[in-house]
Structure formats: structure tokens, C-alpha cells
Amino acid sequence: LEDNPHHAELITEFLDEYLAPVVIHATDTIRAALNLLVRHHYDVILSDGVIHKRPILADAKRLLKAAGGTPVIVITGSGDERTAAELTRLGIAQYLVKTRETLELLPFILRRYGQRLSIGKKYLQKNS
């Protein structure tokens, strides 16, 4: 969920390069993101901190509900500890500041969530 097409393209290309094979659906509105969440299951959801001048905090509850337990990671251009704390309290998995270093760490962060999900699925299958 990213309203800056250049950032969306950069993140998509970077993830495709380091996590291939990967399927990425990019959208620039909360409404479109909610529609995608109805139709698809995702391992991880990435969101910008502000979508069309509206803080993601304003839509976090709806996004988290639609995500149905899928980890949501917010990546924002400007870090704000108060916002980070509130989003975390609501259930956002991680709050990251957009930097080159964060972009470079993103594949490792996403792999960690993917491994957690895989381990959880294996555990559920084994104990079903």
C-alpha cells in the first residue's frame, strides 16, 4: 500500500530481486487494499505511513481487520515514536522508517515473517 509510484516500483523491484519467486500486488488506496485483502491471502502486508495525505493510523483498524492476522508492516518517510507506539498497540507488526538501510534489510525482515508463518502452518498441520 504505497501512494508514491516511484517508491512502490523501487520496493517491488527490490523484493522481486531478493525474494523471487514472489507475488506482489501494489495499490495506492486503502479501498483498493481492502478489496485485495478480500480476494487474496498474503503472507505479509506492507504499507506506507501516509496514503494520499491521510495517516495510516486513521485506517489501521480496518486494515488489520481485513488482514485477518497477516502481519502488517508500516514503512514511513518520517519516524514518529508516538505513532509507532499507537500502531503497535493496535497490532501493526513493525513500524520502520524509509531509509536505504531499511530497504536493504527488508528482505531479511520479510523472510523472518515468512518463516514464522511457515513454522506456524507446519505446527497446525502436524497437530490437526
C-alpha positions in Angstrom: 0.0 0.0 0.0 2.0 2.9 -1.3 0.8 6.1 -3.0 4.2 7.1 -4.4 4.6 5.2 -7.6 8.3 5.5 -7.6 8.6 4.1 -4.1 6.2 1.3 -5.0 8.2 0.4 -8.1 11.5 0.5 -6.1 10.2 -1.7 -3.3 8.6 -4.1 -5.8 11.8 -4.4 -7.9 13.9 -4.8 -4.8 11.7 -7.5 -3.3 11.4 -9.3 -6.6 15.2 -9.4 -6.9 15.9 -10.6 -3.4 12.9 -12.8 -2.7 12.0 -14.3 -6.0 9.8 -16.1 -6.7 7.4 -13.6 -5.1 3.9 -12.3 -6.0 3.4 -8.6 -5.2 0.2 -6.7 -5.5 0.7 -2.9 -5.2 -2.0 -0.4 -4.7 -2.2 3.2 -3.8 -5.5 3.5 -1.9 -6.9 1.9 1.3 -10.1 1.0 -0.5 -8.1 -0.9 -3.2 -6.0 -2.6 -0.5 -9.1 -3.7 1.4 -10.6 -5.1 -1.8 -7.4 -7.1 -2.5 -7.5 -8.5 1.1 -11.0 -9.8 0.5 -9.9 -11.6 -2.7 -6.3 -12.8 -1.8 -4.3 -14.2 1.1 -0.9 -12.6 1.8 2.0 -13.7 3.9 2.9 -10.1 4.8 1.4 -6.7 4.0 3.5 -3.5 3.6 2.0 -0.1 3.9 3.3 3.4 3.7 2.8 5.5 6.8 0.8 8.2 4.9 -1.5 7.4 2.0 -2.7 10.4 0.0 -2.0 12.8 3.0 -4.0 10.5 5.3 -2.0 8.8 8.1 -2.3 5.0 8.1 -3.2 5.3 11.8 -6.6 6.6 10.6 -7.3 3.3 8.7 -5.1 0.9 10.8 -8.1 -0.9 12.5 -9.8 -1.5 9.1 -6.6 -2.7 7.5 -5.8 -5.0 10.4 -9.3 -6.4 10.5 -9.2 -7.1 6.7 -5.7 -8.6 7.1 -7.1 -11.3 9.4 -3.9 -11.9 11.3 -1.5 -11.4 8.4 1.4 -9.2 9.7 1.2 -5.6 8.6 4.5 -3.7 8.4 4.3 0.1 8.1 7.3 1.8 6.3 7.2 5.6 6.6 9.2 8.5 5.4 9.3 10.1 8.8 9.5 8.3 12.1 7.2 9.3 14.9 7.5 7.4 18.2 4.0 8.2 19.3 2.5 7.0 16.0 4.8 3.9 16.2 3.6 3.1 19.7 -0.1 3.6 18.8 0.2 1.4 15.6 2.0 -1.3 17.6 -0.7 -1.2 20.3 -3.3 -1.7 17.6 -1.5 -4.7 16.2 0.9 -3.4 13.5 3.8 -5.9 13.4 6.5 -3.4 12.7 7.0 0.3 12.1 10.0 1.2 10.0 11.5 4.4 8.7 12.2 4.5 5.0 15.9 4.7 4.6 18.3 2.9 2.3 19.3 0.7 5.2 15.7 -0.3 5.9 15.3 -1.2 2.2 18.4 -3.3 2.3 17.1 -5.1 5.5 13.6 -5.6 4.2 14.1 -9.0 2.5 15.5 -10.3 5.8 12.6 -8.9 7.8 10.1 -10.4 5.4 11.9 -13.8 5.4 11.6 -13.8 9.1 7.8 -13.3 9.0 7.6 -15.9 6.2 9.5 -18.4 8.3 7.2 -17.7 11.3 4.2 -18.3 9.1 5.6 -21.5 7.6 6.5 -22.8 11.1 3.1 -21.9 12.3 1.4 -23.7 9.4 3.6 -26.8 9.8 2.7 -26.8 13.5 -1.0 -26.5 12.8 -0.9 -29.2 10.1 1.0 -31.6 12.4 -1.4 -31.0 15.3 -4.6 -31.1 13.3 
